[in-house]
Amino acid sequence: MSGHTIVVDGEVFKRLQSEAQPLIDTPNSVLRRLLALDAKPVRRGVLGPLLEAGLLEPGQRLVWRRRNLAQEYLAYVTPEGHLKLDDGRICDSPSGACDAVAHCKVNGWDAWHTGEDISLSVLRSRI
């Protein structure tokens, strides 16, 4: 790794020292941590915008009721905007979650509903 020299004022240097783990960190490692340069990117799911808008919450339960077949499936919204099924599988999309639980192609945006019986497609239209 090639290096570069930078000049920082006393206040910045003092802050770097306060953030450092003694005998472990260098100024470079502190800056990398503060700038999140080594953090793994979080894969964002399609429900992320609904979470950001406050229309869904992490851990919120979603239900897909197939009344004609007397079947009901549950999924939970992850903090990253994915759907977590009862068996622990994570699905990237509402339609993918439908396929995973029922092995059929369904528009998951219309299938999954909140406890207030609002479909994901209706919530998405509110953004």
PyMOL commands that set and color helices and strands:
alter all, ss='L'
color gray80, all
select helices_A, chain A and resi 10-19+27-34+48-52+67-69+94-102+108-111+120-125
alter helices_A, ss='H'
color red, helices_A
select strands_A, chain A and resi 61-66+71-77+83-85+90-91
alter strands_A, ss='S'
color yellow, strands_A
deselect
rebuild
show_as cartoon
